[in-house]
Amino acid sequence: MSAAALRALHVPGTPLLLPNIWDAAGARQVVAAGFPVVATGSAAVAESLGYPDHEGAPPDEMFAAAARIARAVDVPVTVDAEAGYGLAPAELAARLAGAGAVGCNLEDTDHATGGLADPARHADRIAALRAADPDLVINARVDVFLRAEDQHAVLKEGVERAEAYLAAGADCVYPILVRDAGVLAAFVDALRPAAVNALYLPAGPGLEALAGMGVARISLGAGLWRYTQSYVEKTLRGLADGVAPY
């Protein structure tokens, strides 16, 4: 359950694969399938609790869900902490530790404004989180690609944000929702040998291709949750039409 074990699994070219889950039962399935780490996804956890993503769920409920997950398994757990719920870095570190998490995602979206956080201020926040818990594995999400119509145009800004977050103490950087394989490859190349987390997208590069780019971590994000919900919805519609599901 150590942070050191989680950190050691971030190997460029041999990425840690994380099928992000939302409850204790799912966490146990992840471990039973042979995965060495359990990761949560904020969208999945929030929606499973009846709230929207993007810090729409009360922090107490999110941390309680994380604690249930961590208690259910004996492998390292990393928690998607969104933008930190407005908590001071020391309090965020304490809440994560209290939930049994040894790692976290921290995004640079400012949910109060809907825009991006100032990179220097966000780097300071990462540095303070690192100071509060020197062992915590911090995955700093870089959100500049999320809404960009031209992802090539924001590549330089994305790299600069990532460099600032790594210098502040992040262990890994996560340029979420990069749809263009060329942009992702350029991002990884610009930051070598730093650890980069990629989001697996069905229309994007496959798992082997992502490994070949040199990424150190691959997340499914909300993908497993969406896939599961789609299956349940299809099954329920069939049942409503009189089709037995099994």
DRENBA-807995 format. One record per residue: residue number from 1; residue in three letters; x, y, z of N, C-alpha, C in turn. Coordinates in steps of 0.2 Angstrom, whole numbers, padded with zeros to 4 digits, always signed. Example, Ala and Ser with C-alpha at 12.3 -4.5 7.8 and 13.67 -1.06 7.14 Angstrom:
REM residues 2
[r 1; 'ALA'; [+0066; -0028; +0039]; [+0062; -0022; +0039]; [+0066; -0016; +0039]],
[r 2; 'SER'; [+0064; -0011; +0035]; [+0068; -0005; +0036]; [+0064; +0000; +0039]],
END
This chain:
REM residues 246
[r 1; 'MET'; [+0004; -0006; +0000]; [+0000; +0000; +0000]; [+0004; +0006; +0000]],
[r 2; 'SER'; [+0011; +0006; -0002]; [+0015; +0011; -0001]; [+0015; +0016; -0007]],
[r 3; 'ALA'; [+0017; +0022; -0006]; [+0018; +0027; -0011]; [+0024; +0025; -0015]],
[r 4; 'ALA'; [+0029; +0023; -0012]; [+0035; +0021; -0016]; [+0033; +0015; -0021]],
[r 5; 'ALA'; [+0029; +0011; -0019]; [+0027; +0005; -0024]; [+0023; +0008; -0030]],
[r 6; 'LEU'; [+0019; +0013; -0029]; [+0015; +0016; -0034]; [+0020; +0020; -0038]],
[r 7; 'ARG'; [+0024; +0024; -0035]; [+0029; +0029; -0039]; [+0034; +0024; -0044]],
[r 8; 'ALA'; [+0036; +0019; -0041]; [+0040; +0014; -0045]; [+0037; +0011; -0051]],
[r 9; 'LEU'; [+0030; +0011; -0051]; [+0027; +0008; -0057]; [+0026; +0013; -0063]],
[r 10; 'HIS'; [+0029; +0019; -0062]; [+0028; +0024; -0067]; [+0035; +0024; -0071]],
[r 11; 'VAL'; [+0034; +0020; -0077]; [+0040; +0018; -0081]; [+0039; +0020; -0088]],
[r 12; 'PRO'; [+0042; +0026; -0091]; [+0041; +0027; -0098]; [+0042; +0022; -0102]],
[r 13; 'GLY'; [+0037; +0020; -0107]; [+0038; +0015; -0111]; [+0035; +0008; -0109]],
[r 14; 'THR'; [+0034; +0008; -0102]; [+0031; +0002; -0099]; [+0026; +0004; -0094]],
[r 15; 'PRO'; [+0020; +0007; -0097]; [+0016; +0011; -0093]; [+0011; +0007; -0088]],
[r 16; 'LEU'; [+0010; +0010; -0083]; [+0005; +0008; -0078]; [-0002; +0009; -0081]],
[r 17; 'LEU'; [-0006; +0004; -0081]; [-0013; +0004; -0084]; [-0018; +0005; -0078]],
[r 18; 'LEU'; [-0022; +0010; -0078]; [-0027; +0011; -0073]; [-0034; +0011; -0076]],
[r 19; 'PRO'; [-0038; +0006; -0074]; [-0045; +0006; -0076]; [-0049; +0009; -0070]],
[r 20; 'ASN'; [-0049; +0016; -0071]; [-0052; +0019; -0065]; [-0059; +0017; -0063]],
[r 21; 'ILE'; [-0060; +0016; -0056]; [-0066; +0013; -0054]; [-0070; +0018; -0049]],
[r 22; 'TRP'; [-0075; +0016; -0046]; [-0079; +0020; -0042]; [-0082; +0018; -0035]],
[r 23; 'ASP'; [-0081; +0011; -0034]; [-0083; +0008; -0028]; [-0079; +0003; -0026]],
[r 24; 'ALA'; [-0080; +0000; -0020]; [-0076; -0005; -0017]; [-0076; -0012; -0021]],
[r 25; 'ALA'; [-0082; -0013; -0023]; [-0083; -0020; -0027]; [-0079; -0019; -0033]],
[r 26; 'GLY'; [-0079; -0014; -0037]; [-0075; -0013; -0043]; [-0068; -0013; -0041]],
[r 27; 'ALA'; [-0066; -0010; -0035]; [-0059; -0010; -0033]; [-0056; -0018; -0032]],
[r 28; 'ARG'; [-0060; -0022; -0029]; [-0058; -0029; -0028]; [-0058; -0032; -0035]],
[r 29; 'GLN'; [-0062; -0030; -0040]; [-0062; -0034; -0047]; [-0055; -0032; -0050]],
[r 30; 'VAL'; [-0053; -0025; -0049]; [-0047; -0023; -0052]; [-0041; -0027; -0050]],
[r 31; 'VAL'; [-0041; -0028; -0043]; [-0036; -0032; -0040]; [-0036; -0039; -0042]],
[r 32; 'ALA'; [-0042; -0042; -0042]; [-0043; -0049; -0044]; [-0040; -0050; -0051]],
[r 33; 'ALA'; [-0041; -0045; -0056]; [-0039; -0046; -0063]; [-0031; -0045; -0063]],
[r 34; 'GLY'; [-0028; -0043; -0058]; [-0021; -0043; -0058]; [-0018; -0036; -0058]],
[r 35; 'PHE'; [-0022; -0031; -0058]; [-0019; -0024; -0058]; [-0016; -0023; -0051]],
[r 36; 'PRO'; [-0010; -0019; -0051]; [-0006; -0018; -0045]; [-0008; -0012; -0041]],
[r 37; 'VAL'; [-0013; -0008; -0045]; [-0015; -0002; -0042]; [-0022; -0001; -0043]],
[r 38; 'VAL'; [-0025; +0003; -0038]; [-0032; +0005; -0039]; [-0033; +0012; -0040]],
[r 39; 'ALA'; [-0036; +0015; -0045]; [-0037; +0022; -0046]; [-0044; +0023; -0046]],
[r 40; 'THR'; [-0046; +0029; -0043]; [-0053; +0031; -0044]; [-0054; +0036; -0050]],
[r 41; 'GLY'; [-0060; +0037; -0052]; [-0061; +0043; -0057]; [-0066; +0047; -0054]],
[r 42; 'SER'; [-0065; +0054; -0054]; [-0070; +0058; -0051]; [-0077; +0058; -0054]],
[r 43; 'ALA'; [-0077; +0058; -0061]; [-0084; +0058; -0064]; [-0088; +0051; -0062]],
[r 44; 'ALA'; [-0084; +0046; -0062]; [-0088; +0040; -0060]; [-0090; +0040; -0053]],
[r 45; 'VAL'; [-0086; +0042; -0048]; [-0087; +0042; -0041]; [-0093; +0047; -0040]],
[r 46; 'ALA'; [-0092; +0053; -0042]; [-0097; +0058; -0041]; [-0104; +0056; -0044]],
[r 47; 'GLU'; [-0104; +0053; -0050]; [-0111; +0051; -0053]; [-0114; +0045; -0050]],
[r 48; 'SER'; [-0109; +0041; -0047]; [-0112; +0035; -0043]; [-0115; +0037; -0037]],
[r 49; 'LEU'; [-0113; +0043; -0034]; [-0116; +0045; -0028]; [-0122; +0050; -0029]],
[r 50; 'GLY'; [-0123; +0051; -0036]; [-0129; +0055; -0037]; [-0127; +0063; -0039]],
[r 51; 'TYR'; [-0121; +0064; -0040]; [-0119; +0071; -0041]; [-0116; +0072; -0048]],
[r 52; 'PRO'; [-0115; +0078; -0050]; [-0111; +0079; -0057]; [-0104; +0079; -0055]],
[r 53; 'ASP'; [-0100; +0078; -0060]; [-0093; +0079; -0060]; [-0091; +0086; -0059]],
[r 54; 'HIS'; [-0084; +0088; -0059]; [-0082; +0094; -0059]; [-0083; +0098; -0052]],
[r 55; 'GLU'; [-0082; +0094; -0047]; [-0083; +0096; -0040]; [-0090; +0097; -0038]],
[r 56; 'GLY'; [-0095; +0093; -0041]; [-0102; +0094; -0039]; [-0104; +0090; -0033]],
[r 57; 'ALA'; [-0099; +0085; -0031]; [-0101; +0081; -0025]; [-0098; +0084; -0019]],
[r 58; 'PRO'; [-0101; +0084; -0013]; [-0098; +0086; -0007]; [-0091; +0082; -0006]],
[r 59; 'PRO'; [-0086; +0086; -0004]; [-0079; +0083; -0003]; [-0080; +0077; +0002]],
[r 60; 'ASP'; [-0084; +0078; +0007]; [-0084; +0073; +0012]; [-0087; +0066; +0009]],
[r 61; 'GLU'; [-0091; +0066; +0005]; [-0094; +0060; +0001]; [-0088; +0057; -0003]],
[r 62; 'MET'; [-0085; +0062; -0007]; [-0079; +0059; -0011]; [-0074; +0056; -0007]],
[r 63; 'PHE'; [-0072; +0059; -0002]; [-0067; +0056; +0002]; [-0069; +0049; +0006]],
[r 64; 'ALA'; [-0076; +0049; +0008]; [-0078; +0043; +0011]; [-0078; +0037; +0006]],
[r 65; 'ALA'; [-0080; +0039; +0000]; [-0080; +0034; -0006]; [-0073; +0031; -0007]],
[r 66; 'ALA'; [-0068; +0036; -0007]; [-0061; +0034; -0007]; [-0059; +0029; -0001]],
[r 67; 'ALA'; [-0061; +0031; +0005]; [-0059; +0027; +0010]; [-0062; +0020; +0010]],
[r 68; 'ARG'; [-0068; +0019; +0008]; [-0071; +0013; +0007]; [-0067; +0009; +0002]],
[r 69; 'ILE'; [-0065; +0012; -0004]; [-0061; +0008; -0009]; [-0055; +0006; -0006]],
[r 70; 'ALA'; [-0051; +0011; -0002]; [-0045; +0009; +0000]; [-0045; +0003; +0006]],
[r 71; 'ARG'; [-0050; +0003; +0009]; [-0051; -0002; +0014]; [-0052; -0009; +0011]],
[r 72; 'ALA'; [-0055; -0009; +0005]; [-0057; -0015; +0002]; [-0051; -0019; -0001]],
[r 73; 'VAL'; [-0045; -0016; -0002]; [-0040; -0019; -0006]; [-0033; -0018; -0002]],
[r 74; 'ASP'; [-0028; -0022; -0004]; [-0022; -0021; -0001]; [-0016; -0019; -0006]],
[r 75; 'VAL'; [-0018; -0015; -0011]; [-0013; -0012; -0016]; [-0014; -0005; -0015]],
[r 76; 'PRO'; [-0009; -0001; -0018]; [-0009; +0006; -0018]; [-0015; +0009; -0021]],
[r 77; 'VAL'; [-0018; +0014; -0018]; [-0024; +0018; -0021]; [-0022; +0025; -0022]],
[r 78; 'THR'; [-0024; +0027; -0028]; [-0023; +0034; -0030]; [-0030; +0037; -0032]],
[r 79; 'VAL'; [-0031; +0043; -0029]; [-0038; +0046; -0029]; [-0038; +0052; -0034]],
[r 80; 'ASP'; [-0043; +0052; -0038]; [-0044; +0058; -0042]; [-0047; +0064; -0038]],
[r 81; 'ALA'; [-0043; +0068; -0036]; [-0045; +0074; -0031]; [-0048; +0080; -0035]],
[r 82; 'GLU'; [-0049; +0079; -0041]; [-0051; +0085; -0045]; [-0046; +0091; -0044]],
[r 83; 'ALA'; [-0049; +0097; -0042]; [-0045; +0103; -0041]; [-0043; +0104; -0034]],
[r 84; 'GLY'; [-0045; +0099; -0030]; [-0043; +0099; -0023]; [-0049; +0102; -0018]],
[r 85; 'TYR'; [-0055; +0103; -0022]; [-0061; +0105; -0018]; [-0060; +0112; -0014]],
[r 86; 'GLY'; [-0056; +0116; -0016]; [-0055; +0122; -0012]; [-0051; +0121; -0005]],
[r 87; 'LEU'; [-0049; +0115; -0004]; [-0045; +0114; +0002]; [-0038; +0117; +0002]],
[r 88; 'ALA'; [-0036; +0119; +0008]; [-0029; +0121; +0008]; [-0024; +0115; +0007]],
[r 89; 'PRO'; [-0018; +0115; +0004]; [-0014; +0109; +0002]; [-0013; +0105; +0008]],
[r 90; 'ALA'; [-0012; +0107; +0014]; [-0011; +0103; +0020]; [-0017; +0099; +0022]],
[r 91; 'GLU'; [-0023; +0102; +0021]; [-0029; +0099; +0023]; [-0030; +0094; +0018]],
[r 92; 'LEU'; [-0029; +0095; +0011]; [-0030; +0090; +0006]; [-0026; +0084; +0007]],
[r 93; 'ALA'; [-0019; +0085; +0009]; [-0015; +0080; +0010]; [-0017; +0076; +0016]],
[r 94; 'ALA'; [-0020; +0079; +0021]; [-0022; +0075; +0027]; [-0029; +0071; +0025]],
[r 95; 'ARG'; [-0033; +0074; +0021]; [-0039; +0071; +0019]; [-0038; +0064; +0015]],
[r 96; 'LEU'; [-0033; +0065; +0010]; [-0031; +0060; +0006]; [-0028; +0054; +0011]],
[r 97; 'ALA'; [-0023; +0056; +0015]; [-0020; +0051; +0020]; [-0025; +0048; +0024]],
[r 98; 'GLY'; [-0030; +0051; +0026]; [-0035; +0049; +0030]; [-0040; +0044; +0027]],
[r 99; 'ALA'; [-0040; +0045; +0020]; [-0044; +0040; +0016]; [-0040; +0034; +0014]],
[r 100; 'GLY'; [-0034; +0034; +0016]; [-0030; +0028; +0014]; [-0026; +0029; +0007]],
[r 101; 'ALA'; [-0027; +0034; +0004]; [-0024; +0035; -0003]; [-0016; +0037; -0002]],
[r 102; 'VAL'; [-0013; +0034; -0007]; [-0005; +0036; -0007]; [-0004; +0040; -0013]],
[r 103; 'GLY'; [-0009; +0042; -0017]; [-0008; +0046; -0023]; [-0014; +0050; -0025]],
[r 104; 'CYS'; [-0013; +0055; -0029]; [-0019; +0059; -0031]; [-0018; +0062; -0038]],
[r 105; 'ASN'; [-0024; +0063; -0041]; [-0024; +0068; -0047]; [-0025; +0075; -0045]],
[r 106; 'LEU'; [-0022; +0080; -0047]; [-0024; +0087; -0046]; [-0024; +0091; -0052]],
[r 107; 'GLU'; [-0030; +0093; -0054]; [-0031; +0096; -0060]; [-0030; +0104; -0060]],
[r 108; 'ASP'; [-0028; +0107; -0065]; [-0027; +0114; -0065]; [-0033; +0118; -0068]],
[r 109; 'THR'; [-0039; +0115; -0068]; [-0045; +0119; -0070]; [-0047; +0123; -0063]],
[r 110; 'ASP'; [-0049; +0129; -0064]; [-0052; +0133; -0059]; [-0060; +0132; -0059]],
[r 111; 'HIS'; [-0063; +0128; -0055]; [-0070; +0127; -0056]; [-0074; +0133; -0053]],
[r 112; 'ALA'; [-0071; +0137; -0050]; [-0075; +0143; -0048]; [-0076; +0148; -0054]],
[r 113; 'THR'; [-0072; +0148; -0059]; [-0072; +0152; -0065]; [-0074; +0148; -0071]],
[r 114; 'GLY'; [-0072; +0141; -0071]; [-0073; +0137; -0077]; [-0067; +0138; -0082]],
[r 115; 'GLY'; [-0062; +0142; -0080]; [-0056; +0142; -0084]; [-0050; +0138; -0081]],
[r 116; 'LEU'; [-0045; +0140; -0083]; [-0039; +0137; -0081]; [-0035; +0141; -0075]],
[r 117; 'ALA'; [-0033; +0138; -0071]; [-0029; +0141; -0065]; [-0023; +0144; -0068]],
[r 118; 'ASP'; [-0021; +0149; -0064]; [-0014; +0152; -0066]; [-0009; +0147; -0065]],
[r 119; 'PRO'; [-0004; +0146; -0070]; [+0000; +0140; -0069]; [+0005; +0141; -0063]],
[r 120; 'ALA'; [+0007; +0148; -0062]; [+0012; +0149; -0056]; [+0009; +0148; -0050]],
[r 121; 'ARG'; [+0002; +0150; -0049]; [-0001; +0149; -0043]; [-0003; +0141; -0042]],
[r 122; 'HIS'; [-0004; +0138; -0047]; [-0006; +0131; -0047]; [+0001; +0127; -0045]],
[r 123; 'ALA'; [+0007; +0129; -0048]; [+0013; +0126; -0046]; [+0014; +0127; -0039]],
[r 124; 'ASP'; [+0013; +0133; -0036]; [+0014; +0134; -0029]; [+0009; +0129; -0025]],
[r 125; 'ARG'; [+0003; +0128; -0027]; [-0001; +0123; -0024]; [+0002; +0116; -0024]],
[r 126; 'ILE'; [+0004; +0114; -0029]; [+0008; +0108; -0029]; [+0014; +0107; -0025]],
[r 127; 'ALA'; [+0018; +0113; -0025]; [+0023; +0113; -0020]; [+0021; +0112; -0013]],
[r 128; 'ALA'; [+0016; +0116; -0011]; [+0013; +0116; -0004]; [+0010; +0109; -0003]],
[r 129; 'LEU'; [+0007; +0105; -0007]; [+0005; +0099; -0006]; [+0011; +0094; -0005]],
[r 130; 'ARG'; [+0016; +0095; -0009]; [+0022; +0091; -0009]; [+0025; +0092; -0002]],
[r 131; 'ALA'; [+0025; +0098; +0000]; [+0028; +0099; +0007]; [+0024; +0096; +0013]],
[r 132; 'ALA'; [+0017; +0096; +0012]; [+0013; +0093; +0017]; [+0014; +0086; +0017]],
[r 133; 'ASP'; [+0015; +0082; +0012]; [+0016; +0075; +0011]; [+0021; +0073; +0006]],
[r 134; 'PRO'; [+0027; +0073; +0009]; [+0033; +0071; +0004]; [+0032; +0065; +0000]],
[r 135; 'ASP'; [+0028; +0060; +0003]; [+0028; +0053; +0000]; [+0022; +0053; -0005]],
[r 136; 'LEU'; [+0017; +0058; -0005]; [+0011; +0057; -0009]; [+0013; +0057; -0017]],
[r 137; 'VAL'; [+0011; +0053; -0021]; [+0012; +0053; -0028]; [+0007; +0057; -0031]],
[r 138; 'ILE'; [+0010; +0063; -0034]; [+0005; +0068; -0037]; [+0005; +0068; -0044]],
[r 139; 'ASN'; [+0000; +0067; -0047]; [-0001; +0067; -0054]; [-0005; +0073; -0056]],
[r 140; 'ALA'; [-0001; +0078; -0059]; [-0003; +0085; -0060]; [-0007; +0085; -0067]],
[r 141; 'ARG'; [-0013; +0086; -0067]; [-0017; +0086; -0074]; [-0016; +0093; -0077]],
[r 142; 'VAL'; [-0015; +0092; -0084]; [-0014; +0098; -0088]; [-0020; +0099; -0092]],
[r 143; 'ASP'; [-0024; +0104; -0091]; [-0031; +0104; -0094]; [-0031; +0108; -0100]],
[r 144; 'VAL'; [-0026; +0111; -0102]; [-0026; +0116; -0108]; [-0029; +0113; -0114]],
[r 145; 'PHE'; [-0028; +0106; -0115]; [-0030; +0103; -0121]; [-0038; +0102; -0121]],
[r 146; 'LEU'; [-0041; +0102; -0115]; [-0048; +0100; -0115]; [-0053; +0104; -0120]],
[r 147; 'ARG'; [-0052; +0110; -0120]; [-0057; +0114; -0124]; [-0054; +0117; -0130]],
[r 148; 'ALA'; [-0048; +0115; -0132]; [-0044; +0118; -0137]; [-0046; +0115; -0144]],
[r 149; 'GLU'; [-0049; +0119; -0148]; [-0051; +0117; -0155]; [-0044; +0115; -0159]],
[r 150; 'ASP'; [-0039; +0118; -0158]; [-0033; +0117; -0161]; [-0028; +0115; -0156]],
[r 151; 'GLN'; [-0027; +0108; -0155]; [-0022; +0106; -0150]; [-0015; +0107; -0151]],
[r 152; 'HIS'; [-0013; +0108; -0157]; [-0006; +0110; -0159]; [-0005; +0117; -0156]],
[r 153; 'ALA'; [-0010; +0121; -0157]; [-0009; +0128; -0155]; [-0008; +0129; -0147]],
[r 154; 'VAL'; [-0010; +0124; -0143]; [-0009; +0125; -0136]; [-0003; +0120; -0133]],
[r 155; 'LEU'; [+0000; +0117; -0138]; [+0005; +0112; -0136]; [+0011; +0116; -0131]],
[r 156; 'LYS'; [+0013; +0121; -0134]; [+0018; +0125; -0130]; [+0016; +0127; -0123]],
[r 157; 'GLU'; [+0010; +0129; -0123]; [+0007; +0131; -0116]; [+0007; +0125; -0112]],
[r 158; 'GLY'; [+0004; +0119; -0115]; [+0004; +0113; -0111]; [+0010; +0111; -0108]],
[r 159; 'VAL'; [+0016; +0111; -0112]; [+0022; +0109; -0110]; [+0025; +0113; -0105]],
[r 160; 'GLU'; [+0024; +0120; -0105]; [+0026; +0125; -0100]; [+0023; +0124; -0094]],
[r 161; 'ARG'; [+0016; +0122; -0094]; [+0013; +0121; -0088]; [+0015; +0114; -0084]],
[r 162; 'ALA'; [+0016; +0109; -0088]; [+0019; +0103; -0086]; [+0026; +0104; -0083]],
[r 163; 'GLU'; [+0030; +0108; -0086]; [+0037; +0109; -0083]; [+0036; +0112; -0077]],
[r 164; 'ALA'; [+0032; +0117; -0076]; [+0031; +0121; -0070]; [+0029; +0116; -0064]],
[r 165; 'TYR'; [+0024; +0112; -0066]; [+0021; +0107; -0061]; [+0026; +0102; -0059]],
[r 166; 'LEU'; [+0030; +0099; -0063]; [+0036; +0095; -0062]; [+0041; +0098; -0057]],
[r 167; 'ALA'; [+0043; +0104; -0059]; [+0048; +0108; -0055]; [+0045; +0109; -0048]],
[r 168; 'ALA'; [+0038; +0109; -0047]; [+0035; +0111; -0041]; [+0035; +0104; -0036]],
[r 169; 'GLY'; [+0036; +0098; -0039]; [+0036; +0092; -0036]; [+0031; +0087; -0038]],
[r 170; 'ALA'; [+0028; +0088; -0044]; [+0023; +0083; -0046]; [+0028; +0077; -0049]],
[r 171; 'ASP'; [+0025; +0071; -0048]; [+0028; +0065; -0050]; [+0027; +0063; -0057]],
[r 172; 'CYS'; [+0021; +0065; -0060]; [+0019; +0064; -0066]; [+0014; +0069; -0069]],
[r 173; 'VAL'; [+0014; +0070; -0075]; [+0009; +0075; -0078]; [+0005; +0072; -0083]],
[r 174; 'TYR'; [-0002; +0075; -0083]; [-0007; +0071; -0086]; [-0011; +0076; -0091]],
[r 175; 'PRO'; [-0008; +0076; -0098]; [-0012; +0081; -0103]; [-0018; +0077; -0105]],
[r 176; 'ILE'; [-0024; +0079; -0101]; [-0030; +0075; -0102]; [-0033; +0077; -0109]],
[r 177; 'LEU'; [-0036; +0072; -0112]; [-0040; +0072; -0118]; [-0036; +0075; -0124]],
[r 178; 'VAL'; [-0030; +0073; -0125]; [-0026; +0075; -0131]; [-0029; +0070; -0136]],
[r 179; 'ARG'; [-0032; +0072; -0141]; [-0035; +0068; -0146]; [-0030; +0067; -0152]],
[r 180; 'ASP'; [-0025; +0071; -0153]; [-0020; +0071; -0158]; [-0014; +0067; -0156]],
[r 181; 'ALA'; [-0013; +0061; -0160]; [-0007; +0057; -0158]; [-0001; +0061; -0159]],
[r 182; 'GLY'; [+0000; +0065; -0164]; [+0006; +0069; -0165]; [+0007; +0074; -0159]],
[r 183; 'VAL'; [+0002; +0077; -0156]; [+0002; +0082; -0151]; [+0005; +0078; -0145]],
[r 184; 'LEU'; [+0002; +0072; -0143]; [+0004; +0068; -0137]; [+0011; +0066; -0138]],
[r 185; 'ALA'; [+0013; +0064; -0144]; [+0020; +0062; -0144]; [+0025; +0068; -0143]],
[r 186; 'ALA'; [+0023; +0073; -0146]; [+0027; +0079; -0145]; [+0028; +0081; -0138]],
[r 187; 'PHE'; [+0022; +0081; -0134]; [+0022; +0083; -0127]; [+0026; +0078; -0123]],
[r 188; 'VAL'; [+0026; +0071; -0125]; [+0030; +0067; -0121]; [+0037; +0068; -0123]],
[r 189; 'ASP'; [+0039; +0069; -0129]; [+0046; +0070; -0131]; [+0049; +0076; -0127]],
[r 190; 'ALA'; [+0045; +0082; -0127]; [+0047; +0088; -0124]; [+0049; +0087; -0117]],
[r 191; 'LEU'; [+0046; +0082; -0113]; [+0046; +0082; -0106]; [+0051; +0076; -0104]],
[r 192; 'ARG'; [+0053; +0072; -0109]; [+0058; +0066; -0107]; [+0063; +0069; -0102]],
[r 193; 'PRO'; [+0065; +0065; -0097]; [+0062; +0058; -0095]; [+0056; +0058; -0090]],
[r 194; 'ALA'; [+0053; +0063; -0090]; [+0048; +0064; -0085]; [+0042; +0059; -0086]],
[r 195; 'ALA'; [+0038; +0057; -0081]; [+0033; +0052; -0082]; [+0027; +0056; -0085]],
[r 196; 'VAL'; [+0023; +0054; -0090]; [+0017; +0057; -0093]; [+0012; +0052; -0093]],
[r 197; 'ASN'; [+0006; +0054; -0091]; [+0000; +0050; -0090]; [-0004; +0052; -0097]],
[r 198; 'ALA'; [-0007; +0047; -0100]; [-0011; +0048; -0106]; [-0018; +0045; -0105]],
[r 199; 'LEU'; [-0023; +0048; -0107]; [-0030; +0045; -0107]; [-0031; +0041; -0113]],
[r 200; 'TYR'; [-0033; +0035; -0112]; [-0035; +0030; -0117]; [-0041; +0032; -0120]],
[r 201; 'LEU'; [-0041; +0034; -0127]; [-0048; +0035; -0130]; [-0049; +0030; -0136]],
[r 202; 'PRO'; [-0055; +0028; -0137]; [-0056; +0023; -0142]; [-0054; +0025; -0149]],
[r 203; 'ALA'; [-0055; +0031; -0150]; [-0053; +0033; -0157]; [-0045; +0035; -0157]],
[r 204; 'GLY'; [-0042; +0035; -0152]; [-0035; +0037; -0152]; [-0030; +0031; -0152]],
[r 205; 'PRO'; [-0024; +0033; -0151]; [-0019; +0027; -0151]; [-0020; +0022; -0146]],
[r 206; 'GLY'; [-0019; +0016; -0148]; [-0020; +0010; -0144]; [-0015; +0009; -0138]],
[r 207; 'LEU'; [-0016; +0004; -0134]; [-0012; +0004; -0128]; [-0004; +0003; -0130]],
[r 208; 'GLU'; [-0003; -0001; -0135]; [+0004; -0003; -0138]; [+0007; +0004; -0140]],
[r 209; 'ALA'; [+0003; +0007; -0144]; [+0005; +0014; -0147]; [+0007; +0019; -0142]],
[r 210; 'LEU'; [+0003; +0019; -0137]; [+0004; +0024; -0131]; [+0011; +0022; -0128]],
[r 211; 'ALA'; [+0012; +0015; -0127]; [+0018; +0013; -0123]; [+0024; +0015; -0128]],
[r 212; 'GLY'; [+0023; +0014; -0134]; [+0028; +0016; -0139]; [+0030; +0023; -0139]],
[r 213; 'MET'; [+0025; +0027; -0138]; [+0027; +0035; -0137]; [+0031; +0036; -0131]],
[r 214; 'GLY'; [+0031; +0032; -0126]; [+0035; +0033; -0120]; [+0031; +0035; -0114]],
[r 215; 'VAL'; [+0024; +0035; -0114]; [+0020; +0037; -0109]; [+0022; +0032; -0103]],
[r 216; 'ALA'; [+0021; +0034; -0097]; [+0022; +0030; -0091]; [+0016; +0028; -0087]],
[r 217; 'ARG'; [+0010; +0030; -0089]; [+0004; +0029; -0086]; [-0002; +0030; -0091]],
[r 218; 'ILE'; [-0006; +0025; -0091]; [-0012; +0026; -0095]; [-0019; +0025; -0091]],
[r 219; 'SER'; [-0023; +0030; -0091]; [-0029; +0030; -0088]; [-0035; +0029; -0092]],
[r 220; 'LEU'; [-0040; +0026; -0090]; [-0046; +0025; -0094]; [-0051; +0031; -0092]],
[r 221; 'GLY'; [-0050; +0035; -0087]; [-0054; +0040; -0085]; [-0061; +0038; -0083]],
[r 222; 'ALA'; [-0066; +0041; -0087]; [-0073; +0039; -0086]; [-0075; +0033; -0090]],
[r 223; 'GLY'; [-0070; +0031; -0094]; [-0072; +0026; -0100]; [-0075; +0020; -0097]],
[r 224; 'LEU'; [-0073; +0017; -0092]; [-0076; +0011; -0089]; [-0083; +0012; -0086]],
[r 225; 'TRP'; [-0083; +0018; -0083]; [-0090; +0019; -0080]; [-0095; +0020; -0086]],
[r 226; 'ARG'; [-0093; +0024; -0091]; [-0098; +0025; -0097]; [-0099; +0019; -0100]],
[r 227; 'TYR'; [-0095; +0014; -0101]; [-0096; +0008; -0104]; [-0101; +0004; -0100]],
[r 228; 'THR'; [-0100; +0004; -0093]; [-0104; +0000; -0089]; [-0111; +0003; -0089]],
[r 229; 'GLN'; [-0112; +0009; -0089]; [-0118; +0012; -0089]; [-0122; +0011; -0095]],
[r 230; 'SER'; [-0118; +0011; -0101]; [-0121; +0010; -0107]; [-0124; +0003; -0107]],
[r 231; 'TYR'; [-0120; -0002; -0104]; [-0123; -0009; -0104]; [-0129; -0010; -0100]],
[r 232; 'VAL'; [-0129; -0007; -0094]; [-0135; -0007; -0090]; [-0141; -0004; -0093]],
[r 233; 'GLU'; [-0140; +0002; -0096]; [-0145; +0005; -0100]; [-0148; +0001; -0105]],
[r 234; 'LYS'; [-0144; -0002; -0109]; [-0146; -0007; -0115]; [-0150; -0012; -0112]],
[r 235; 'THR'; [-0148; -0015; -0106]; [-0151; -0021; -0103]; [-0158; -0019; -0100]],
[r 236; 'LEU'; [-0158; -0013; -0097]; [-0164; -0011; -0094]; [-0169; -0010; -0100]],
[r 237; 'ARG'; [-0167; -0007; -0105]; [-0172; -0005; -0111]; [-0175; -0012; -0114]],
[r 238; 'GLY'; [-0170; -0017; -0114]; [-0173; -0023; -0116]; [-0178; -0026; -0112]],
[r 239; 'LEU'; [-0176; -0026; -0105]; [-0181; -0029; -0100]; [-0187; -0025; -0100]],
[r 240; 'ALA'; [-0187; -0019; -0101]; [-0194; -0015; -0102]; [-0198; -0017; -0108]],
[r 241; 'ASP'; [-0194; -0019; -0113]; [-0198; -0022; -0119]; [-0199; -0029; -0118]],
[r 242; 'GLY'; [-0198; -0032; -0112]; [-0200; -0039; -0111]; [-0194; -0044; -0113]],
[r 243; 'VAL'; [-0188; -0042; -0114]; [-0183; -0046; -0116]; [-0179; -0048; -0110]],
[r 244; 'ALA'; [-0178; -0054; -0108]; [-0175; -0057; -0102]; [-0167; -0055; -0103]],
[r 245; 'PRO'; [-0164; -0052; -0098]; [-0157; -0050; -0099]; [-0152; -0056; -0098]],
[r 246; 'TYR'; [-0155; -0062; -0095]; [-0150; -0068; -0094]; [-0155; -0074; -0092]],
END
